[in-house]
Amino acid sequence: MRPILLLFLLILVASVQAQYPTVTQPVSDFANILSPQEEAALTLMINEIQQNSTVEIAIVTVQNTSGDGRVNYAARVGE
């Protein structure tokens, strides 16, 4: 009985883990807090910076980090 309970708990914990969005553009407003104009302006600025340097920039907005710390969440999104 114990192995079955342990397996059930592992499956439950795995399904509750944070889901990380897939970022495909410089600005990903998953929280819907930016206007289309703001998003376009930020995208232009990021593209210009990236064309003139070796810096990589992404702006990602989310409603919450599902209990993950901000730094860890940002690192996971950036993978």
PyMOL Python script that loads the backbone (N, CA, C, O; Angstrom):
from pymol import cmd

cmd.read_pdbstr("""\
ATOM      1  N   MET A   1       0.824  -1.206   0.000  1.00  0.00           N
ATOM      2  CA  MET A   1       0.000   0.000   0.000  1.00  0.00           C
ATOM      3  C   MET A   1       0.866   1.267   0.000  1.00  0.00           C
ATOM      4  O   MET A   1       0.528   2.251  -0.658  1.00  0.00           O
ATOM      5  N   ARG A   2       1.975   1.240   0.735  1.00  0.00           N
ATOM      6  CA  ARG A   2       2.838   2.412   0.808  1.00  0.00           C
ATOM      7  C   ARG A   2       3.410   2.816  -0.538  1.00  0.00           C
ATOM      8  O   ARG A   2       3.404   4.006  -0.855  1.00  0.00           O
ATOM      9  N   PRO A   3       3.911   1.877  -1.357  1.00  0.00           N
ATOM     10  CA  PRO A   3       4.447   2.278  -2.662  1.00  0.00           C
ATOM     11  C   PRO A   3       3.401   2.953  -3.543  1.00  0.00           C
ATOM     12  O   PRO A   3       3.723   3.879  -4.286  1.00  0.00           O
ATOM     13  N   ILE A   4       2.175   2.503  -3.466  1.00  0.00           N
ATOM     14  CA  ILE A   4       1.108   3.107  -4.271  1.00  0.00           C
ATOM     15  C   ILE A   4       0.841   4.529  -3.795  1.00  0.00           C
ATOM     16  O   ILE A   4       0.666   5.433  -4.611  1.00  0.00           O
ATOM     17  N   LEU A   5       0.809   4.733  -2.491  1.00  0.00           N
ATOM     18  CA  LEU A   5       0.590   6.068  -1.939  1.00  0.00           C
ATOM     19  C   LEU A   5       1.734   7.001  -2.319  1.00  0.00           C
ATOM     20  O   LEU A   5       1.502   8.155  -2.681  1.00  0.00           O
ATOM     21  N   LEU A   6       2.960   6.510  -2.240  1.00  0.00           N
ATOM     22  CA  LEU A   6       4.118   7.312  -2.609  1.00  0.00           C
ATOM     23  C   LEU A   6       4.076   7.692  -4.082  1.00  0.00           C
ATOM     24  O   LEU A   6       4.359   8.836  -4.438  1.00  0.00           O
ATOM     25  N   LEU A   7       3.726   6.746  -4.932  1.00  0.00           N
ATOM     26  CA  LEU A   7       3.608   7.024  -6.363  1.00  0.00           C
ATOM     27  C   LEU A   7       2.534   8.076  -6.618  1.00  0.00           C
ATOM     28  O   LEU A   7       2.739   8.987  -7.420  1.00  0.00           O
ATOM     29  N   PHE A   8       1.401   7.960  -5.949  1.00  0.00           N
ATOM     30  CA  PHE A   8       0.321   8.935  -6.097  1.00  0.00           C
ATOM     31  C   PHE A   8       0.790  10.328  -5.691  1.00  0.00           C
ATOM     32  O   PHE A   8       0.495  11.307  -6.377  1.00  0.00           O
ATOM     33  N   LEU A   9       1.518  10.422  -4.578  1.00  0.00           N
ATOM     34  CA  LEU A   9       2.012  11.717  -4.118  1.00  0.00           C
ATOM     35  C   LEU A   9       3.015  12.315  -5.095  1.00  0.00           C
ATOM     36  O   LEU A   9       3.002  13.524  -5.329  1.00  0.00           O
ATOM     37  N   LEU A  10       3.877  11.492  -5.663  1.00  0.00           N
ATOM     38  CA  LEU A  10       4.839  11.988  -6.650  1.00  0.00           C
ATOM     39  C   LEU A  10       4.134  12.529  -7.886  1.00  0.00           C
ATOM     40  O   LEU A  10       4.516  13.574  -8.413  1.00  0.00           O
ATOM     41  N   ILE A  11       3.121  11.834  -8.345  1.00  0.00           N
ATOM     42  CA  ILE A  11       2.353  12.298  -9.508  1.00  0.00           C
ATOM     43  C   ILE A  11       1.646  13.603  -9.180  1.00  0.00           C
ATOM     44  O   ILE A  11       1.616  14.516 -10.004  1.00  0.00           O
ATOM     45  N   LEU A  12       1.081  13.699  -7.995  1.00  0.00           N
ATOM     46  CA  LEU A  12       0.376  14.910  -7.579  1.00  0.00           C
ATOM     47  C   LEU A  12       1.328  16.098  -7.508  1.00  0.00           C
ATOM     48  O   LEU A  12       1.000  17.178  -7.999  1.00  0.00           O
ATOM     49  N   VAL A  13       2.486  15.920  -6.915  1.00  0.00           N
ATOM     50  CA  VAL A  13       3.465  17.004  -6.805  1.00  0.00           C
ATOM     51  C   VAL A  13       3.945  17.426  -8.185  1.00  0.00           C
ATOM     52  O   VAL A  13       4.091  18.621  -8.443  1.00  0.00           O
ATOM     53  N   ALA A  14       4.191  16.489  -9.063  1.00  0.00           N
ATOM     54  CA  ALA A  14       4.656  16.811 -10.416  1.00  0.00           C
ATOM     55  C   ALA A  14       3.619  17.617 -11.176  1.00  0.00           C
ATOM     56  O   ALA A  14       3.975  18.491 -11.966  1.00  0.00           O
ATOM     57  N   SER A  15       2.349  17.339 -10.952  1.00  0.00           N
ATOM     58  CA  SER A  15       1.306  18.055 -11.685  1.00  0.00           C
ATOM     59  C   SER A  15       1.072  19.454 -11.138  1.00  0.00           C
ATOM     60  O   SER A  15       0.490  20.289 -11.831  1.00  0.00           O
ATOM     61  N   VAL A  16       1.506  19.732  -9.920  1.00  0.00           N
ATOM     62  CA  VAL A  16       1.294  21.036  -9.295  1.00  0.00           C
ATOM     63  C   VAL A  16       2.455  21.987  -9.563  1.00  0.00           C
ATOM     64  O   VAL A  16       2.333  23.183  -9.303  1.00  0.00           O
ATOM     65  N   GLN A  17       3.568  21.492 -10.073  1.00  0.00           N
ATOM     66  CA  GLN A  17       4.725  22.342 -10.306  1.00  0.00           C
ATOM     67  C   GLN A  17       4.374  23.491 -11.245  1.00  0.00           C
ATOM     68  O   GLN A  17       3.455  23.399 -12.059  1.00  0.00           O
ATOM     69  N   ALA A  18       5.132  24.569 -11.108  1.00  0.00           N
ATOM     70  CA  ALA A  18       4.897  25.775 -11.905  1.00  0.00           C
ATOM     71  C   ALA A  18       5.022  25.481 -13.394  1.00  0.00           C
ATOM     72  O   ALA A  18       5.893  24.726 -13.827  1.00  0.00           O
ATOM     73  N   GLN A  19       4.150  26.081 -14.151  1.00  0.00           N
ATOM     74  CA  GLN A  19       4.210  25.999 -15.600  1.00  0.00           C
ATOM     75  C   GLN A  19       4.893  27.264 -16.097  1.00  0.00           C
ATOM     76  O   GLN A  19       4.508  28.370 -15.718  1.00  0.00           O
ATOM     77  N   TYR A  20       5.895  27.106 -16.936  1.00  0.00           N
ATOM     78  CA  TYR A  20       6.656  28.246 -17.428  1.00  0.00           C
ATOM     79  C   TYR A  20       6.241  28.555 -18.860  1.00  0.00           C
ATOM     80  O   TYR A  20       6.207  27.656 -19.701  1.00  0.00           O
ATOM     81  N   PRO A  21       5.924  29.817 -19.148  1.00  0.00           N
ATOM     82  CA  PRO A  21       5.503  30.170 -20.508  1.00  0.00           C
ATOM     83  C   PRO A  21       6.659  30.075 -21.493  1.00  0.00           C
ATOM     84  O   PRO A  21       7.824  30.230 -21.127  1.00  0.00           O
ATOM     85  N   THR A  22       6.315  29.821 -22.736  1.00  0.00           N
ATOM     86  CA  THR A  22       7.307  29.809 -23.803  1.00  0.00           C
ATOM     87  C   THR A  22       7.408  31.211 -24.371  1.00  0.00           C
ATOM     88  O   THR A  22       6.419  31.771 -24.845  1.00  0.00           O
ATOM     89  N   VAL A  23       8.594  31.772 -24.324  1.00  0.00           N
ATOM     90  CA  VAL A  23       8.817  33.136 -24.797  1.00  0.00           C
ATOM     91  C   VAL A  23       9.371  33.067 -26.212  1.00  0.00           C
ATOM     92  O   VAL A  23      10.427  32.479 -26.446  1.00  0.00           O
ATOM     93  N   THR A  24       8.649  33.675 -27.161  1.00  0.00           N
ATOM     94  CA  THR A  24       9.066  33.634 -28.564  1.00  0.00           C
ATOM     95  C   THR A  24       9.317  35.013 -29.148  1.00  0.00           C
ATOM     96  O   THR A  24       9.743  35.131 -30.297  1.00  0.00           O
ATOM     97  N   GLN A  25       9.059  36.056 -28.373  1.00  0.00           N
ATOM     98  CA  GLN A  25       9.255  37.420 -28.849  1.00  0.00           C
ATOM     99  C   GLN A  25       9.879  38.257 -27.735  1.00  0.00           C
ATOM    100  O   GLN A  25       9.883  37.836 -26.578  1.00  0.00           O
ATOM    101  N   PRO A  26      10.403  39.431 -28.067  1.00  0.00           N
ATOM    102  CA  PRO A  26      11.058  40.261 -27.043  1.00  0.00           C
ATOM    103  C   PRO A  26      10.139  40.660 -25.895  1.00  0.00           C
ATOM    104  O   PRO A  26      10.592  40.785 -24.757  1.00  0.00           O
ATOM    105  N   VAL A  27       8.860  40.860 -26.175  1.00  0.00           N
ATOM    106  CA  VAL A  27       7.906  41.241 -25.136  1.00  0.00           C
ATOM    107  C   VAL A  27       6.775  40.218 -25.131  1.00  0.00           C
ATOM    108  O   VAL A  27       6.086  40.028 -26.134  1.00  0.00           O
ATOM    109  N   SER A  28       6.598  39.566 -23.993  1.00  0.00           N
ATOM    110  CA  SER A  28       5.529  38.575 -23.826  1.00  0.00           C
ATOM    111  C   SER A  28       4.678  39.008 -22.642  1.00  0.00           C
ATOM    112  O   SER A  28       5.053  38.799 -21.488  1.00  0.00           O
ATOM    113  N   ASP A  29       3.544  39.603 -22.929  1.00  0.00           N
ATOM    114  CA  ASP A  29       2.674  40.173 -21.898  1.00  0.00           C
ATOM    115  C   ASP A  29       1.577  39.178 -21.527  1.00  0.00           C
ATOM    116  O   ASP A  29       0.418  39.367 -21.896  1.00  0.00           O
ATOM    117  N   PHE A  30       1.937  38.123 -20.802  1.00  0.00           N
ATOM    118  CA  PHE A  30       0.965  37.107 -20.407  1.00  0.00           C
ATOM    119  C   PHE A  30      -0.008  37.625 -19.353  1.00  0.00           C
ATOM    120  O   PHE A  30      -1.087  37.057 -19.185  1.00  0.00           O
ATOM    121  N   ALA A  31       0.351  38.688 -18.642  1.00  0.00           N
ATOM    122  CA  ALA A  31      -0.521  39.270 -17.621  1.00  0.00           C
ATOM    123  C   ALA A  31      -1.446  40.336 -18.206  1.00  0.00           C
ATOM    124  O   ALA A  31      -2.310  40.864 -17.507  1.00  0.00           O
ATOM    125  N   ASN A  32      -1.265  40.648 -19.481  1.00  0.00           N
ATOM    126  CA  ASN A  32      -2.094  41.652 -20.165  1.00  0.00           C
ATOM    127  C   ASN A  32      -2.106  42.995 -19.433  1.00  0.00           C
ATOM    128  O   ASN A  32      -3.168  43.563 -19.175  1.00  0.00           O
ATOM    129  N   ILE A  33      -0.912  43.493 -19.104  1.00  0.00           N
ATOM    130  CA  ILE A  33      -0.836  44.789 -18.421  1.00  0.00           C
ATOM    131  C   ILE A  33      -0.324  45.898 -19.335  1.00  0.00           C
ATOM    132  O   ILE A  33      -0.390  47.076 -18.984  1.00  0.00           O
ATOM    133  N   LEU A  34       0.181  45.527 -20.495  1.00  0.00           N
ATOM    134  CA  LEU A  34       0.711  46.517 -21.436  1.00  0.00           C
ATOM    135  C   LEU A  34      -0.294  46.791 -22.549  1.00  0.00           C
ATOM    136  O   LEU A  34      -0.990  45.889 -23.015  1.00  0.00           O
ATOM    137  N   SER A  35      -0.355  48.040 -22.958  1.00  0.00           N
ATOM    138  CA  SER A  35      -1.185  48.374 -24.116  1.00  0.00           C
ATOM    139  C   SER A  35      -0.436  47.921 -25.371  1.00  0.00           C
ATOM    140  O   SER A  35       0.777  47.718 -25.319  1.00  0.00           O
ATOM    141  N   PRO A  36      -1.133  47.761 -26.487  1.00  0.00           N
ATOM    142  CA  PRO A  36      -0.440  47.398 -27.728  1.00  0.00           C
ATOM    143  C   PRO A  36       0.653  48.406 -28.094  1.00  0.00           C
ATOM    144  O   PRO A  36       1.696  48.024 -28.624  1.00  0.00           O
ATOM    145  N   GLN A  37       0.419  49.684 -27.816  1.00  0.00           N
ATOM    146  CA  GLN A  37       1.410  50.717 -28.114  1.00  0.00           C
ATOM    147  C   GLN A  37       2.653  50.552 -27.235  1.00  0.00           C
ATOM    148  O   GLN A  37       3.779  50.679 -27.716  1.00  0.00           O
ATOM    149  N   GLU A  38       2.447  50.269 -25.952  1.00  0.00           N
ATOM    150  CA  GLU A  38       3.579  50.055 -25.046  1.00  0.00           C
ATOM    151  C   GLU A  38       4.383  48.825 -25.460  1.00  0.00           C
ATOM    152  O   GLU A  38       5.614  48.842 -25.461  1.00  0.00           O
ATOM    153  N   GLU A  39       3.677  47.776 -25.806  1.00  0.00           N
ATOM    154  CA  GLU A  39       4.346  46.544 -26.232  1.00  0.00           C
ATOM    155  C   GLU A  39       5.168  46.780 -27.497  1.00  0.00           C
ATOM    156  O   GLU A  39       6.297  46.302 -27.608  1.00  0.00           O
ATOM    157  N   ALA A  40       4.600  47.517 -28.448  1.00  0.00           N
ATOM    158  CA  ALA A  40       5.316  47.817 -29.696  1.00  0.00           C
ATOM    159  C   ALA A  40       6.542  48.687 -29.430  1.00  0.00           C
ATOM    160  O   ALA A  40       7.607  48.449 -29.999  1.00  0.00           O
ATOM    161  N   ALA A  41       6.398  49.692 -28.569  1.00  0.00           N
ATOM    162  CA  ALA A  41       7.526  50.578 -28.256  1.00  0.00           C
ATOM    163  C   ALA A  41       8.648  49.807 -27.558  1.00  0.00           C
ATOM    164  O   ALA A  41       9.821  49.995 -27.882  1.00  0.00           O
ATOM    165  N   LEU A  42       8.300  48.952 -26.615  1.00  0.00           N
ATOM    166  CA  LEU A  42       9.307  48.148 -25.928  1.00  0.00           C
ATOM    167  C   LEU A  42      10.001  47.187 -26.889  1.00  0.00           C
ATOM    168  O   LEU A  42      11.214  46.991 -26.811  1.00  0.00           O
ATOM    169  N   THR A  43       9.235  46.594 -27.788  1.00  0.00           N
ATOM    170  CA  THR A  43       9.806  45.675 -28.773  1.00  0.00           C
ATOM    171  C   THR A  43      10.805  46.391 -29.663  1.00  0.00           C
ATOM    172  O   THR A  43      11.879  45.859 -29.946  1.00  0.00           O
ATOM    173  N   LEU A  44      10.460  47.606 -30.110  1.00  0.00           N
ATOM    174  CA  LEU A  44      11.388  48.387 -30.934  1.00  0.00           C
ATOM    175  C   LEU A  44      12.676  48.702 -30.180  1.00  0.00           C
ATOM    176  O   LEU A  44      13.769  48.574 -30.732  1.00  0.00           O
ATOM    177  N   MET A  45      12.549  49.111 -28.924  1.00  0.00           N
ATOM    178  CA  MET A  45      13.737  49.428 -28.125  1.00  0.00           C
ATOM    179  C   MET A  45      14.617  48.195 -27.929  1.00  0.00           C
ATOM    180  O   MET A  45      15.838  48.270 -28.063  1.00  0.00           O
ATOM    181  N   ILE A  46      13.998  47.074 -27.614  1.00  0.00           N
ATOM    182  CA  ILE A  46      14.762  45.842 -27.399  1.00  0.00           C
ATOM    183  C   ILE A  46      15.465  45.414 -28.676  1.00  0.00           C
ATOM    184  O   ILE A  46      16.639  45.046 -28.647  1.00  0.00           O
ATOM    185  N   ASN A  47      14.755  45.460 -29.796  1.00  0.00           N
ATOM    186  CA  ASN A  47      15.367  45.072 -31.073  1.00  0.00           C
ATOM    187  C   ASN A  47      16.562  45.955 -31.404  1.00  0.00           C
ATOM    188  O   ASN A  47      17.584  45.464 -31.884  1.00  0.00           O
ATOM    189  N   GLU A  48      16.442  47.255 -31.152  1.00  0.00           N
ATOM    190  CA  GLU A  48      17.544  48.184 -31.425  1.00  0.00           C
ATOM    191  C   GLU A  48      18.752  47.875 -30.540  1.00  0.00           C
ATOM    192  O   GLU A  48      19.888  47.856 -31.016  1.00  0.00           O
ATOM    193  N   ILE A  49      18.507  47.637 -29.274  1.00  0.00           N
ATOM    194  CA  ILE A  49      19.603  47.308 -28.359  1.00  0.00           C
ATOM    195  C   ILE A  49      20.285  46.015 -28.788  1.00  0.00           C
ATOM    196  O   ILE A  49      21.513  45.931 -28.792  1.00  0.00           O
ATOM    197  N   GLN A  50      19.500  45.017 -29.144  1.00  0.00           N
ATOM    198  CA  GLN A  50      20.071  43.724 -29.520  1.00  0.00           C
ATOM    199  C   GLN A  50      20.852  43.798 -30.831  1.00  0.00           C
ATOM    200  O   GLN A  50      21.828  43.070 -31.010  1.00  0.00           O
ATOM    201  N   GLN A  51      20.435  44.664 -31.739  1.00  0.00           N
ATOM    202  CA  GLN A  51      21.151  44.813 -33.006  1.00  0.00           C
ATOM    203  C   GLN A  51      22.489  45.516 -32.821  1.00  0.00           C
ATOM    204  O   GLN A  51      23.417  45.296 -33.598  1.00  0.00           O
ATOM    205  N   ASN A  52      22.595  46.364 -31.796  1.00  0.00           N
ATOM    206  CA  ASN A  52      23.804  47.158 -31.580  1.00  0.00           C
ATOM    207  C   ASN A  52      24.687  46.648 -30.441  1.00  0.00           C
ATOM    208  O   ASN A  52      25.636  47.324 -30.046  1.00  0.00           O
ATOM    209  N   SER A  53      24.390  45.486 -29.923  1.00  0.00           N
ATOM    210  CA  SER A  53      25.187  44.948 -28.817  1.00  0.00           C
ATOM    211  C   SER A  53      25.042  43.431 -28.774  1.00  0.00           C
ATOM    212  O   SER A  53      24.389  42.827 -29.625  1.00  0.00           O
ATOM    213  N   THR A  54      25.655  42.842 -27.779  1.00  0.00           N
ATOM    214  CA  THR A  54      25.533  41.393 -27.590  1.00  0.00           C
ATOM    215  C   THR A  54      24.562  41.064 -26.460  1.00  0.00           C
ATOM    216  O   THR A  54      24.489  39.922 -26.007  1.00  0.00           O
ATOM    217  N   VAL A  55      23.827  42.060 -26.014  1.00  0.00           N
ATOM    218  CA  VAL A  55      22.880  41.894 -24.919  1.00  0.00           C
ATOM    219  C   VAL A  55      21.611  41.214 -25.426  1.00  0.00           C
ATOM    220  O   VAL A  55      21.134  41.512 -26.521  1.00  0.00           O
ATOM    221  N   GLU A  56      21.072  40.304 -24.625  1.00  0.00           N
ATOM    222  CA  GLU A  56      19.776  39.692 -24.919  1.00  0.00           C
ATOM    223  C   GLU A  56      18.791  40.154 -23.860  1.00  0.00           C
ATOM    224  O   GLU A  56      19.062  40.063 -22.663  1.00  0.00           O
ATOM    225  N   ILE A  57      17.642  40.651 -24.311  1.00  0.00           N
ATOM    226  CA  ILE A  57      16.633  41.182 -23.393  1.00  0.00           C
ATOM    227  C   ILE A  57      15.291  40.564 -23.738  1.00  0.00           C
ATOM    228  O   ILE A  57      14.944  40.402 -24.908  1.00  0.00           O
ATOM    229  N   ALA A  58      14.541  40.221 -22.698  1.00  0.00           N
ATOM    230  CA  ALA A  58      13.158  39.790 -22.870  1.00  0.00           C
ATOM    231  C   ALA A  58      12.354  40.366 -21.715  1.00  0.00           C
ATOM    232  O   ALA A  58      12.807  40.381 -20.570  1.00  0.00           O
ATOM    233  N   ILE A  59      11.172  40.834 -22.028  1.00  0.00           N
ATOM    234  CA  ILE A  59      10.254  41.321 -21.001  1.00  0.00           C
ATOM    235  C   ILE A  59       9.093  40.344 -20.963  1.00  0.00           C
ATOM    236  O   ILE A  59       8.427  40.108 -21.971  1.00  0.00           O
ATOM    237  N   VAL A  60       8.858  39.779 -19.781  1.00  0.00           N
ATOM    238  CA  VAL A  60       7.788  38.800 -19.610  1.00  0.00           C
ATOM    239  C   VAL A  60       6.950  39.227 -18.416  1.00  0.00           C
ATOM    240  O   VAL A  60       7.479  39.431 -17.324  1.00  0.00           O
ATOM    241  N   THR A  61       5.649  39.361 -18.619  1.00  0.00           N
ATOM    242  CA  THR A  61       4.752  39.659 -17.505  1.00  0.00           C
ATOM    243  C   THR A  61       3.875  38.441 -17.257  1.00  0.00           C
ATOM    244  O   THR A  61       3.371  37.821 -18.193  1.00  0.00           O
ATOM    245  N   VAL A  62       3.701  38.106 -15.978  1.00  0.00           N
ATOM    246  CA  VAL A  62       2.836  36.997 -15.573  1.00  0.00           C
ATOM    247  C   VAL A  62       2.023  37.439 -14.367  1.00  0.00           C
ATOM    248  O   VAL A  62       2.426  38.349 -13.643  1.00  0.00           O
ATOM    249  N   GLN A  63       0.894  36.807 -14.150  1.00  0.00           N
ATOM    250  CA  GLN A  63       0.054  37.148 -12.997  1.00  0.00           C
ATOM    251  C   GLN A  63       0.737  36.771 -11.683  1.00  0.00           C
ATOM    252  O   GLN A  63       0.670  37.517 -10.706  1.00  0.00           O
ATOM    253  N   ASN A  64       1.396  35.610 -11.666  1.00  0.00           N
ATOM    254  CA  ASN A  64       2.134  35.185 -10.476  1.00  0.00           C
ATOM    255  C   ASN A  64       3.178  34.161 -10.883  1.00  0.00           C
ATOM    256  O   ASN A  64       3.171  33.653 -12.004  1.00  0.00           O
ATOM    257  N   THR A  65       4.066  33.871  -9.962  1.00  0.00           N
ATOM    258  CA  THR A  65       5.149  32.928 -10.251  1.00  0.00           C
ATOM    259  C   THR A  65       4.872  31.551  -9.660  1.00  0.00           C
ATOM    260  O   THR A  65       5.785  30.734  -9.543  1.00  0.00           O
ATOM    261  N   SER A  66       3.643  31.289  -9.293  1.00  0.00           N
ATOM    262  CA  SER A  66       3.211  29.985  -8.766  1.00  0.00           C
ATOM    263  C   SER A  66       4.072  29.524  -7.596  1.00  0.00           C
ATOM    264  O   SER A  66       4.392  28.341  -7.479  1.00  0.00           O
ATOM    265  N   GLY A  67       4.441  30.459  -6.736  1.00  0.00           N
ATOM    266  CA  GLY A  67       5.220  30.120  -5.555  1.00  0.00           C
ATOM    267  C   GLY A  67       6.714  30.039  -5.791  1.00  0.00           C
ATOM    268  O   GLY A  67       7.488  29.879  -4.847  1.00  0.00           O
ATOM    269  N   ASP A  68       7.123  30.149  -7.039  1.00  0.00           N
ATOM    270  CA  ASP A  68       8.541  30.148  -7.369  1.00  0.00           C
ATOM    271  C   ASP A  68       9.081  31.551  -7.099  1.00  0.00           C
ATOM    272  O   ASP A  68       8.361  32.530  -7.298  1.00  0.00           O
ATOM    273  N   GLY A  69      10.306  31.670  -6.659  1.00  0.00           N
ATOM    274  CA  GLY A  69      10.914  32.982  -6.477  1.00  0.00           C
ATOM    275  C   GLY A  69      11.082  33.679  -7.818  1.00  0.00           C
ATOM    276  O   GLY A  69      11.169  33.022  -8.855  1.00  0.00           O
ATOM    277  N   ARG A  70      11.126  35.000  -7.801  1.00  0.00           N
ATOM    278  CA  ARG A  70      11.246  35.763  -9.053  1.00  0.00           C
ATOM    279  C   ARG A  70      12.488  35.392  -9.845  1.00  0.00           C
ATOM    280  O   ARG A  70      12.423  35.213 -11.061  1.00  0.00           O
ATOM    281  N   VAL A  71      13.611  35.276  -9.164  1.00  0.00           N
ATOM    282  CA  VAL A  71      14.867  34.985  -9.863  1.00  0.00           C
ATOM    283  C   VAL A  71      14.830  33.592 -10.479  1.00  0.00           C
ATOM    284  O   VAL A  71      15.212  33.415 -11.636  1.00  0.00           O
ATOM    285  N   ASN A  72      14.374  32.604  -9.716  1.00  0.00           N
ATOM    286  CA  ASN A  72      14.287  31.238 -10.229  1.00  0.00           C
ATOM    287  C   ASN A  72      13.288  31.160 -11.382  1.00  0.00           C
ATOM    288  O   ASN A  72      13.547  30.502 -12.390  1.00  0.00           O
ATOM    289  N   TYR A  73      12.149  31.831 -11.232  1.00  0.00           N
ATOM    290  CA  TYR A  73      11.136  31.823 -12.284  1.00  0.00           C
ATOM    291  C   TYR A  73      11.700  32.434 -13.566  1.00  0.00           C
ATOM    292  O   TYR A  73      11.522  31.883 -14.653  1.00  0.00           O
ATOM    293  N   ALA A  74      12.374  33.566 -13.436  1.00  0.00           N
ATOM    294  CA  ALA A  74      12.962  34.227 -14.610  1.00  0.00           C
ATOM    295  C   ALA A  74      14.006  33.333 -15.272  1.00  0.00           C
ATOM    296  O   ALA A  74      14.078  33.255 -16.499  1.00  0.00           O
ATOM    297  N   ALA A  75      14.810  32.665 -14.460  1.00  0.00           N
ATOM    298  CA  ALA A  75      15.824  31.765 -15.024  1.00  0.00           C
ATOM    299  C   ALA A  75      15.175  30.609 -15.771  1.00  0.00           C
ATOM    300  O   ALA A  75      15.657  30.213 -16.832  1.00  0.00           O
ATOM    301  N   ARG A  76      14.095  30.066 -15.235  1.00  0.00           N
ATOM    302  CA  ARG A  76      13.411  28.938 -15.883  1.00  0.00           C
ATOM    303  C   ARG A  76      12.736  29.380 -17.179  1.00  0.00           C
ATOM    304  O   ARG A  76      12.740  28.639 -18.162  1.00  0.00           O
ATOM    305  N   VAL A  77      12.161  30.572 -17.188  1.00  0.00           N
ATOM    306  CA  VAL A  77      11.537  31.086 -18.412  1.00  0.00           C
ATOM    307  C   VAL A  77      12.600  31.313 -19.481  1.00  0.00           C
ATOM    308  O   VAL A  77      12.358  31.082 -20.665  1.00  0.00           O
ATOM    309  N   GLY A  78      13.767  31.761 -19.061  1.00  0.00           N
ATOM    310  CA  GLY A  78      14.841  32.059 -20.001  1.00  0.00           C
ATOM    311  C   GLY A  78      15.595  30.854 -20.537  1.00  0.00           C
ATOM    312  O   GLY A  78      16.440  31.000 -21.420  1.00  0.00           O
ATOM    313  N   GLU A  79      15.310  29.682 -20.028  1.00  0.00           N
ATOM    314  CA  GLU A  79      16.015  28.474 -20.494  1.00  0.00           C
ATOM    315  C   GLU A  79      15.666  28.133 -21.917  1.00  0.00           C
ATOM    316  O   GLU A  79      16.172  27.149 -22.458  1.00  0.00           O
TER     317      GLU A  79
END
""", "prot")
cmd.dss("prot")
cmd.show_as("cartoon", "prot")
cmd.util.cbc("prot")
cmd.orient("prot")
